[in-house]
Amino acid sequence: MATVAPRIGDTKVAMSLLEKGAYINYQRIEDNLAIVRERLRRPLTLSEKIVYGHLDDPYNQDLVRGVSYLKLRPDMALLQFMSAGMDTAAVPTTVHCDHLIEAQIGGVKDLARAIDINKEVYDFLATATAKYGLGFWKPGSGIIHQIILENYAFPGGLMIGTDSHTPNAGGLGMVACGVGGADAVDLKCPKVIGVNLTGKIGGWTTPKDVILKVAGILTVKGGTGAISLSCTGMATICNMGAEIGATTSLFPFNHRMVDYLNATKRSEIAQYAQRFSHNLKADESAEYDQVIDVNLSELEPHINGPFTPDLATPLSKFAEEVKKNNWPAELKVALIGSCTNSSYEDMSRSASIAREAAAHGLEVKSKFTITPGSEQVRATIERDGQIGAFEGVGGLVLANACGPCIGQWDRQDVKKGEVNSIITSYNRNFTGRNDANPATHAFVASPDVVTAMAFAGDLTFNPVTDTLTGSDGKPFKFSDPSGNELPPLGYDPGQNTFQPPPADRASVAVAVDPKSDRLQLLQPFKPWDGKTPTDLPVLIKVKGKCTTDHISAGGPWLKYRGHLQNISQNCLIGAINAENGEANKVRNLLTGEYDGVPQTAAYYRDHGINLATSGGLAIIVRSFARIHETNLKKQGMLALTFANPEDYDKVLPSDKVDILGLESFAPGKNLTLVVKHEDGTKDIEWFKAGSALNLMAAKAKQ
């Protein structure tokens, strides 16, 4: 008698120890891929397998790389429920508060201070998550990406997060996309770049150097391949893929992922993934839009910066670059940690350097800070002695939070405007990002290189070749760093900082004080009035690079993230005005007076005038970063791109513009821009527009 072969979906495995009622749905991936393979009739890359495996409609979905917008069914997401009219999460969802703990005097005291001054924000998050059925990780839990890797990420999953470094979970073979706010139901089908890693990593070279090298090659594009690095090392590479414009990065399933899942008490997931491994790697002969080869045996440590994470310099040539460019050689502060490099392995290797220096009687010459990525990592490295090793040489252990990486740093050792250098193991180093000082030269390297340089206090020091002088007067050279990939005694979970949603949510009231300057309930934006926009004043024409830090700076502004009116006061204040070369100084075309960007935008708004740029109708650019473009569209803005990028130079800061063609607005259809100079002449240029707006609130009410 014939028997029916068991299906992968016949086995139910919880996707997380904290989400007992939510199960990994490998069967959906299996079924979807059967349909997609029949349609495409070609080998699939790993990213295609996972993304297409989560399609809402695999039969009818357009599947063109770089063109199609995909409707997906993610395994995890974070949506704006209160604005969207939803009463619960459709998939397992968590909220993390890692951005509001300012680094000042040390982890314990900094956390206590943050809990005190941010009480109303934390109360809002605790009650809002309870009301809408979300998990809440309390302040001090750690950085969201490390917590996700430890508790939620799994091979073959699809996760959407409202942070650009969400791809960190790709270290566990998950397609994890950083998106903007409401952009969690559809996603543009990405192109795929394969990075072929060969050879063996060793010595002072780390996974961080892989992505620093790739950043120097791609600068604005992304995607990563596979190699047998540690799981957390793979996560480092995926995390920083965001700096080169990658929608996400991921590695194929391998035994290092099994080891990490077992170490984090998720053996059942590891076994399930092994059964499904045929769909957790690329097909033979899968085609990529671009392939990059990196030989790990030949790769040397890199340092990137200053002022941008895609300026890559090999360590052997870095001292020469410091001198040639007149960068400040004295190293003021060395900082390790952040969501990119705060694993047990990272901390173990850095601690080995600290112990060797201590054995020669040395303490750090520059200031040295350490940021554990999670409470679990902090508790484990405290138990295993790494924290003691850092503090023994003069290091300062900060709270389990983002801290200086996103500008939460009460830096006191230099004055604002004072030229100086710092080096970090973070992911971004844009002007003023870490300490709000535009004169700070911030460099990015591996935790190993950062730690070694802290003892030299000099950017021209090369720990691979140079020596330091011990307390006995004798020179010594650091040994190659060493450390355990996983803790030999297992992880210590530390304090329990997770708040699960209550069984009874009906009685929960969301805490928002209407008088608060930190929190503000969103009001619906006005819809388009159906009229052709005419005589729109250009608020600002930006000169040079315009990153998220220029558009909406972090640091002290982060406390207003829950208050739209107040956070808007930092909109584009870091962008350089092409008219005068100054930041936050633009001309009001109605009054002729100069003022800040937010103040001028508010004047136009209060006088009923839409804008071609911030705060109004349209943002018109040479090119967009993916999240910026999607953010604009989802908030009802026109995100427009020049058909001919050089035409950007034809628009003047003093111009007014008309946007024609909105009455027949459709995906892929060009709009016409009429540019009116002050002298009355007109230039007509063509612009491309993106897809139509997706109004979640309206859909939720249907």
Stockholm file with secondary structure:
# STOCKHOLM 1.0

chainA/1-702         MATVAPRIGDTKVAMSLLEKGAYINYQRIEDNLAIVRERLRRPLTLSEKIVYGHLDDPYNQDLVRGVSYLKLRPDMALLQFMSAGMDTAAVPTTVHCDHLIEAQIGGVKDLARAIDINKEVYDFLATATAKYGLGFWKPGSGIIHQIILENYAFPGGLMIGTDSHTPNAGGLGMVACGVGGADAVDLKCPKVIGVNLTGKIGGWTTPKDVILKVAGILTVKGGTGAISLSCTGMATICNMGAEIGATTSLFPFNHRMVDYLNATKRSEIAQYAQRFSHNLKADESAEYDQVIDVNLSELEPHINGPFTPDLATPLSKFAEEVKKNNWPAELKVALIGSCTNSSYEDMSRSASIAREAAAHGLEVKSKFTITPGSEQVRATIERDGQIGAFEGVGGLVLANACGPCIGQWDRQDVKKGEVNSIITSYNRNFTGRNDANPATHAFVASPDVVTAMAFAGDLTFNPVTDTLTGSDGKPFKFSDPSGNELPPLGYDPGQNTFQPPPADRASVAVAVDPKSDRLQLLQPFKPWDGKTPTDLPVLIKVKGKCTTDHISAGGPWLKYRGHLQNISQNCLIGAINAENGEANKVRNLLTGEYDGVPQTAAYYRDHGINLATSGGLAIIVRSFARIHETNLKKQGMLALTFANPEDYDKVLPSDKVDILGLESFAPGKNLTLVVKHEDGTKDIEWFKAGSALNLMAAKAKQ
#=GR chainA/1-702 SS CCCCCCCGGGSCCBSCTTCTTCBCCHHHHHHHHHHHHHHHCSCCCHHHHHHHTTBSCTTTCCCCTTTCEEEBCCSBCCCCHHHHTCSSCSSCCEEECCSSCCBSSCHHHHHHHHHHHTHHHHHHHHHHHHHHTCEEECTTSBCHHHHHHHHTCCTTCEEEESSTTGGGGGGGTCEEEECCTTCCSEEECCCCEEEEEESCCCTTCCHHHHHHHHHHHHSSCCCCCCCCCCHHHHHHHHHHGGGGTCSCCCCCCCHHHHHHHHHTTCHHHHHHHHHTGGGSSCCTTCCCSEEEEEETTTCCCEEECSBSTTCEEEHHHHHHHHHHTTCCCBEEEEEEETTTBCSHHHHHHHHHHHHHHHHTTCCCSSEEEEECSBHHHHHHHHHTTHHHHHHHTTCEECCSSCGGGGTCBCCCSSCTTCCEEEEESSSCCBTTTTTSCTTEEEEECCHHHHHHHHHHTBTTCCTTTCCEECTTSCEECCCCCCCCSSCTTCCCCCSCCEECCCSCCTTCCCCCCTTCSSBCCCCCCCCCCSSCCCSEEBCCCEESCCCHHHHBCCGGGGGGTBCHHHHGGGBTTTSEETTTSCBSCEECTTTCCEECHHHHHHHHHHTTCCCBSTTSSEEEESCCCHHHHHHHHHTTCEEEEESSGGGGGGCCTTCEEEEECGGGCCTTCCEEEEEECTTSCEEEEEEEECCCCCCHHHHHHC
#=GC SS_cons         CCCCCCCGGGSCCBSCTTCTTCBCCHHHHHHHHHHHHHHHCSCCCHHHHHHHTTBSCTTTCCCCTTTCEEEBCCSBCCCCHHHHTCSSCSSCCEEECCSSCCBSSCHHHHHHHHHHHTHHHHHHHHHHHHHHTCEEECTTSBCHHHHHHHHTCCTTCEEEESSTTGGGGGGGTCEEEECCTTCCSEEECCCCEEEEEESCCCTTCCHHHHHHHHHHHHSSCCCCCCCCCCHHHHHHHHHHGGGGTCSCCCCCCCHHHHHHHHHTTCHHHHHHHHHTGGGSSCCTTCCCSEEEEEETTTCCCEEECSBSTTCEEEHHHHHHHHHHTTCCCBEEEEEEETTTBCSHHHHHHHHHHHHHHHHTTCCCSSEEEEECSBHHHHHHHHHTTHHHHHHHTTCEECCSSCGGGGTCBCCCSSCTTCCEEEEESSSCCBTTTTTSCTTEEEEECCHHHHHHHHHHTBTTCCTTTCCEECTTSCEECCCCCCCCSSCTTCCCCCSCCEECCCSCCTTCCCCCCTTCSSBCCCCCCCCCCSSCCCSEEBCCCEESCCCHHHHBCCGGGGGGTBCHHHHGGGBTTTSEETTTSCBSCEECTTTCCEECHHHHHHHHHHTTCCCBSTTSSEEEESCCCHHHHHHHHHTTCEEEEESSGGGGGGCCTTCEEEEECGGGCCTTCCEEEEEECTTSCEEEEEEEECCCCCCHHHHHHC
//
